[in-house]
Amino acid sequence: MKILVTGTAGFIGYHLAKKLLERSDEVVGLDNINDYYDVNLKYGRLKELGIDRDEVESNNSQSAINYQQSTKFKKHKFYKCDLADSEAINHIFEVENFDAVVNLAAQAGVRYSLENPHAYVQSNVVGFLNILEGCRKFNVKNLAYASSSSVYGLNQSQPFKTTDKTEHQVSLYAATKKSNEMMAHTYAHLYGIQTTGLRFFTVYGPWGRPDMAPMLFTDAILNNRPIKVFNNGKMSRDFTYIDDIVDGIIKVIDNPAQPNPEWNAKDPEISSSSAPYKLYNIGNNAPLPLMTFIETLEEALGKKAEKNFMPMQDGDVVSTYADVSDLIEDFGYKPNTNLKDGIDKFVKWYREFYKIIP
């Protein structure tokens, strides 16, 4: 299968591309490599996929639609390209002839959306429209895309179910992800594109994002700085190890959405449709207190954290808890990485990448 994976310089996109290549799929990667966080980390991920930084930057100076061939994987090439560039996206779809698309590229981060809202509309809304249009114009029927647990917003009914209403987002980031779900349904209904949205829950692991708690906390602890513990530590998250996330994504790629023959327009079920449209939560299905996460990280680092307990942040939520019963029922999905093992693997990678001697 030939698959476009957007966001391959990102955390989840890198891991997914690597796994697909290892099972002999053909993967075309795409990323704009913006400076929302350290581009050295992004290029480090690409290097693992056989993509050279100097060549990427040289190609991009010549044309936004040039690509680099991987030196490690014969079936991998990479385009440095912005999702909001409709002409470039159209060209890539035209010349590559994809069997499936996985859209993971997005402007990430709940808190940053309070500072730079326009970036979210350009990447997450305009960019996603360009992906949908590429699928429509060039007859790609299999589309999986990243949504987020953030869409549940003010909903306090736990665990979060894909059948829950999600009309009360508390950040623009979440609102753009909700808009992706609605846009995807429109294209599924009008054009028969098989669209599957994945609501991710607190992903962590090697090569993670530096704006997320594992990296922020680890950096602070190792450099003798206090960590910020919001809502006075009275929070919980459905921490999900990256390998378990990738496993779920691949199951969805291999089994694109189908119309629900039992869907009733007079009593519409939210997570499916008469169109080939489906939503899944993808998480560990076992939330843990934030303080448990911190204690596990401290143990792996062999060092205690100095903690600054702080009030809740705007745009954040107290708890996330994924009901993944649909993924279990449809695909036999079962996360199998416990927090201690996942944190140990993350810390090992962190020390190696940043050359920190225990």
C-alpha positions as CSV (number, residue, x, y, z in Angstrom):
1,M,0.0,0.0,0.0
2,K,1.2,3.5,-0.8
3,I,0.5,5.8,2.1
4,L,0.8,9.6,2.6
5,V,1.7,10.3,6.2
6,T,1.6,14.0,7.0
7,G,3.6,15.2,10.0
8,T,6.5,12.7,9.7
9,A,8.9,15.0,11.5
10,G,6.4,15.0,14.4
11,F,6.2,12.6,17.3
12,I,3.4,10.3,16.2
13,G,4.0,10.7,12.5
14,Y,7.6,9.6,12.8
15,H,6.7,6.4,14.7
16,L,3.9,5.6,12.4
17,A,6.0,6.0,9.2
18,K,8.8,3.9,10.7
19,K,6.4,1.1,11.6
20,L,4.7,1.1,8.1
21,L,8.1,1.1,6.4
22,E,9.2,-1.9,8.5
23,R,6.2,-3.8,7.3
24,S,7.1,-2.9,3.7
25,D,4.5,-0.3,2.9
26,E,5.5,2.6,0.7
27,V,5.4,5.8,2.7
28,V,5.5,9.4,1.4
29,G,6.2,11.7,4.3
30,L,5.3,15.4,4.5
31,D,6.0,18.1,7.1
32,N,6.6,21.8,7.1
33,I,9.2,21.5,10.0
34,N,8.0,24.7,11.6
35,D,9.7,26.2,14.7
36,Y,6.9,25.7,17.2
37,Y,9.4,23.6,19.0
38,D,13.1,22.6,18.5
39,V,13.6,21.8,14.8
40,N,16.7,19.8,15.8
41,L,14.4,17.2,17.4
42,K,12.3,17.1,14.2
43,Y,15.3,16.6,12.0
44,G,16.6,14.0,14.5
45,R,13.4,12.0,13.8
46,L,13.7,12.4,10.1
47,K,17.3,11.2,10.3
48,E,16.1,7.9,11.7
49,L,13.9,7.6,8.6
50,G,17.0,8.2,6.4
51,I,16.1,11.8,5.5
52,D,19.1,14.3,5.6
53,R,18.6,17.8,6.9
54,D,21.0,19.5,4.5
55,E,19.3,17.9,1.5
56,V,15.8,18.8,2.8
57,E,16.8,22.5,3.3
58,S,18.6,22.6,-0.1
59,N,15.6,21.1,-1.9
60,N,13.2,23.5,-0.2
61,S,15.2,26.5,-1.2
62,Q,14.7,25.4,-4.8
63,S,11.1,24.3,-4.8
64,A,8.4,23.5,-2.2
65,I,7.5,20.3,-4.2
66,N,10.9,18.7,-4.4
67,Y,11.4,15.6,-2.4
68,Q,14.3,13.7,-0.8
69,Q,14.7,9.9,-1.1
70,S,15.4,8.1,2.1
71,T,18.9,6.6,2.5
72,K,17.6,3.9,4.8
73,F,14.3,2.8,3.3
74,K,13.9,2.3,-0.4
75,K,10.1,2.8,-0.1
76,H,10.3,6.2,1.6
77,K,10.5,9.8,0.3
78,F,9.9,13.1,2.1
79,Y,8.4,16.4,1.0
80,K,9.0,19.6,3.0
81,C,5.7,21.3,2.5
82,D,3.0,23.2,4.3
83,L,-0.5,21.7,4.4
84,A,-1.9,25.2,3.8
85,D,-0.1,25.4,0.4
86,S,-2.9,24.1,-1.8
87,E,-0.9,24.1,-5.0
88,A,1.9,22.0,-3.5
89,I,-0.5,19.6,-1.9
90,N,-2.4,19.2,-5.1
91,H,0.8,18.5,-7.0
92,I,1.9,15.8,-4.5
93,F,-1.5,14.0,-4.7
94,E,-1.3,14.2,-8.5
95,V,2.1,12.7,-8.9
96,E,2.1,10.1,-6.1
97,N,-1.2,8.3,-6.6
98,F,-1.9,7.3,-3.0
99,D,-3.8,4.3,-1.7
100,A,-4.4,5.8,1.7
101,V,-3.7,9.1,3.6
102,V,-3.0,9.5,7.3
103,N,-3.2,13.2,8.3
104,L,-1.3,13.8,11.5
105,A,0.2,17.2,10.7
106,A,-1.3,20.0,12.6
107,Q,-0.5,23.0,14.7
108,A,-0.4,21.3,18.1
109,G,-0.7,22.5,21.7
110,V,-3.8,23.6,23.7
111,R,-2.0,26.5,25.4
112,Y,-0.3,27.9,22.3
113,S,-3.6,28.3,20.7
114,L,-4.4,31.1,23.1
115,E,-1.3,33.0,21.9
116,N,-1.4,32.3,18.1
117,P,-4.9,31.3,17.0
118,H,-4.4,32.1,13.3
119,A,-1.7,29.4,13.0
120,Y,-4.3,26.8,14.1
121,V,-6.9,27.9,11.5
122,Q,-4.3,27.8,8.7
123,S,-2.8,24.4,9.5
124,N,-5.7,22.6,11.1
125,V,-8.6,23.9,9.1
126,V,-7.2,25.2,5.8
127,G,-4.6,22.4,5.7
128,F,-7.1,19.7,6.4
129,L,-9.4,21.0,3.7
130,N,-6.5,20.7,1.2
131,I,-6.0,17.1,2.3
132,L,-9.7,16.4,1.8
133,E,-9.7,18.1,-1.6
134,G,-6.6,16.0,-2.6
135,C,-8.5,12.8,-1.7
136,R,-11.5,14.0,-3.7
137,K,-9.7,15.1,-6.8
138,F,-7.4,12.1,-7.0
139,N,-9.8,9.4,-5.9
140,V,-8.2,8.4,-2.6
141,K,-10.9,6.7,-0.6
142,N,-9.0,5.7,2.6
143,L,-8.4,8.7,5.0
144,A,-7.5,8.5,8.7
145,Y,-6.8,11.7,10.6
146,A,-5.8,12.9,14.0
147,S,-8.5,14.4,16.2
148,S,-8.0,14.9,19.9
149,S,-9.4,14.1,23.3
150,S,-9.6,17.9,23.7
151,V,-12.9,17.9,21.7
152,Y,-14.7,16.7,24.8
153,G,-14.2,20.1,26.4
154,L,-16.5,20.8,29.3
155,N,-17.9,17.3,29.3
156,Q,-17.3,15.7,32.7
157,S,-19.0,12.4,32.0
158,Q,-16.2,9.8,32.3
159,P,-15.0,7.7,30.5
160,F,-15.3,9.8,27.4
161,K,-17.3,8.0,24.8
162,T,-17.4,8.8,21.0
163,T,-21.2,8.8,21.3
164,D,-21.0,11.8,23.8
165,K,-21.9,15.2,22.6
166,T,-18.9,17.4,22.0
167,E,-20.2,21.0,21.4
168,H,-18.4,22.8,24.3
169,Q,-14.7,23.0,23.5
170,V,-12.5,25.1,25.8
171,S,-9.6,25.9,23.4
172,L,-9.3,26.9,19.7
173,Y,-7.1,23.9,19.2
174,A,-10.0,21.6,20.3
175,A,-12.4,23.6,18.1
176,T,-10.2,23.1,15.0
177,K,-10.1,19.3,15.7
178,K,-13.9,19.2,16.1
179,S,-14.2,21.0,12.8
180,N,-12.0,18.3,11.2
181,E,-14.5,15.7,12.3
182,M,-17.4,17.6,10.7
183,M,-15.5,18.4,7.5
184,A,-14.5,14.7,7.2
185,H,-18.2,13.7,7.5
186,T,-19.1,16.1,4.8
187,Y,-16.6,14.6,2.3
188,A,-17.6,11.0,3.4
189,H,-21.2,11.8,2.6
190,L,-20.7,13.8,-0.6
191,Y,-17.8,11.8,-2.2
192,G,-17.7,8.4,-0.5
193,I,-14.3,9.0,1.1
194,Q,-13.8,6.5,3.9
195,T,-12.8,8.8,6.8
196,T,-11.8,7.7,10.3
197,G,-11.0,10.2,13.0
198,L,-8.8,9.2,15.9
199,R,-9.2,11.1,19.2
200,F,-5.7,10.7,20.8
201,F,-5.3,10.7,24.6
202,T,-2.0,12.0,26.1
203,V,0.6,10.2,24.1
204,Y,4.1,9.8,25.5
205,G,7.3,7.9,24.7
206,P,10.7,8.2,22.9
207,W,11.0,11.1,20.5
208,G,8.1,12.9,22.3
209,R,7.2,16.6,22.0
210,P,9.2,19.0,24.2
211,D,6.0,21.0,25.0
212,M,4.4,18.1,26.7
213,A,4.7,17.1,30.4
214,P,7.2,14.1,30.1
215,M,9.8,16.3,28.3
216,L,9.1,19.4,30.3
217,F,9.3,17.6,33.6
218,T,12.4,15.6,32.7
219,D,14.3,18.7,31.5
220,A,13.4,20.6,34.6
221,I,14.2,17.8,37.0
222,L,17.6,17.0,35.5
223,N,18.5,20.7,35.4
224,N,17.4,21.4,39.0
225,R,14.4,23.6,38.1
226,P,11.0,23.2,39.7
227,I,8.2,21.7,37.7
228,K,4.8,23.4,37.3
229,V,2.1,21.2,38.7
230,F,-1.3,22.6,37.6
231,N,-4.5,22.4,39.5
232,N,-2.4,21.6,42.5
233,G,-1.8,18.1,41.1
234,K,-5.4,17.2,41.2
235,M,-5.5,16.0,37.6
236,S,-5.5,12.7,35.8
237,R,-4.7,11.6,32.3
238,D,-5.1,8.5,30.1
239,F,-1.4,8.2,29.4
240,T,-0.9,6.1,26.3
241,Y,2.5,4.8,25.1
242,I,3.4,5.6,21.5
243,D,3.6,2.0,20.3
244,D,0.1,1.4,21.5
245,I,-1.1,4.5,19.6
246,V,0.7,3.4,16.4
247,D,-0.9,-0.1,16.7
248,G,-4.3,1.4,16.7
249,I,-3.6,3.7,13.8
250,I,-2.4,0.8,11.6
251,K,-5.5,-1.2,12.4
252,V,-7.6,1.7,11.2
253,I,-5.5,2.2,8.0
254,D,-6.0,-1.5,7.2
255,N,-9.7,-1.4,7.9
256,P,-11.2,1.9,6.4
257,A,-14.5,3.2,7.6
258,Q,-17.7,1.7,6.3
259,P,-21.3,3.0,6.4
260,N,-23.3,1.9,9.4
261,P,-26.3,0.0,8.1
262,E,-28.1,0.5,11.4
263,W,-27.6,4.3,11.5
264,N,-30.9,6.1,12.0
265,A,-31.2,9.7,10.8
266,K,-34.1,10.2,13.2
267,D,-32.0,9.2,16.1
268,P,-28.4,9.8,14.8
269,E,-25.5,8.1,16.5
270,I,-22.6,10.5,16.6
271,S,-19.6,8.3,16.0
272,S,-20.8,6.7,12.7
273,S,-23.1,7.5,9.8
274,S,-24.9,6.3,6.7
275,A,-21.7,7.6,5.0
276,P,-18.4,5.8,5.4
277,Y,-17.4,7.7,8.5
278,K,-16.2,6.6,11.9
279,L,-14.7,8.1,15.1
280,Y,-12.6,6.3,17.6
281,N,-11.0,7.1,20.9
282,I,-7.5,5.8,21.1
283,G,-6.0,5.7,24.5
284,N,-4.9,3.5,27.3
285,N,-8.4,3.1,28.8
286,A,-6.9,3.5,32.3
287,P,-6.4,7.1,33.6
288,L,-3.7,7.7,36.2
289,P,-3.3,10.7,38.6
290,L,-0.8,13.3,37.5
291,M,1.1,12.7,40.8
292,T,1.5,9.0,40.0
293,F,3.0,10.0,36.6
294,I,5.4,12.4,38.3
295,E,6.5,9.8,40.9
296,T,7.1,7.2,38.2
297,L,9.2,9.7,36.3
298,E,11.2,10.6,39.4
299,E,11.9,6.9,40.0
300,A,13.1,6.4,36.4
301,L,15.4,9.5,36.7
302,G,16.6,8.6,40.1
303,K,15.9,12.1,41.2
304,K,13.1,14.0,43.0
305,A,11.3,16.9,41.5
306,E,10.9,20.3,43.1
307,K,7.2,21.0,42.6
308,N,5.5,24.4,42.2
309,F,1.8,23.7,42.8
310,M,-0.3,26.1,40.7
311,P,-4.0,26.7,39.7
312,M,-5.7,25.3,36.7
313,Q,-4.7,26.8,33.3
314,D,-7.1,28.3,30.8
315,G,-8.0,25.8,28.1
316,D,-7.1,22.8,30.2
317,V,-9.3,20.0,31.6
318,V,-9.1,18.2,34.9
319,S,-9.3,14.6,33.6
320,T,-9.2,12.5,30.5
321,Y,-10.4,8.9,30.2
322,A,-10.9,7.1,27.0
323,D,-13.6,4.6,26.4
324,V,-12.0,2.5,23.6
325,S,-14.7,-0.2,23.5
326,D,-15.3,0.4,19.7
327,L,-11.6,-0.2,18.9
328,I,-11.6,-3.3,21.0
329,E,-14.8,-4.6,19.4
330,D,-13.9,-3.8,15.8
331,F,-10.2,-4.6,15.8
332,G,-9.3,-6.4,19.1
333,Y,-7.3,-3.3,20.1
334,K,-5.6,-3.5,23.5
335,P,-2.9,-1.2,24.8
336,N,-0.3,-3.4,26.6
337,T,2.4,-1.0,27.8
338,N,2.2,-0.1,31.5
339,L,3.4,3.3,32.7
340,K,6.6,2.2,34.4
341,D,7.8,0.4,31.3
342,G,6.8,3.2,29.0
343,I,8.5,5.8,31.2
344,D,11.7,3.7,31.5
345,K,11.9,3.5,27.7
346,F,11.3,7.3,27.4
347,V,14.0,8.1,29.9
348,K,16.5,5.8,28.2
349,W,15.9,7.5,24.9
350,Y,16.0,11.0,26.5
351,R,19.4,10.4,28.0
352,E,20.8,9.0,24.8
353,F,19.5,11.7,22.5
354,Y,20.5,14.6,24.8
355,K,23.8,12.8,25.8
356,I,23.0,12.9,29.5
357,I,25.1,10.5,31.6
358,P,23.2,9.0,34.5
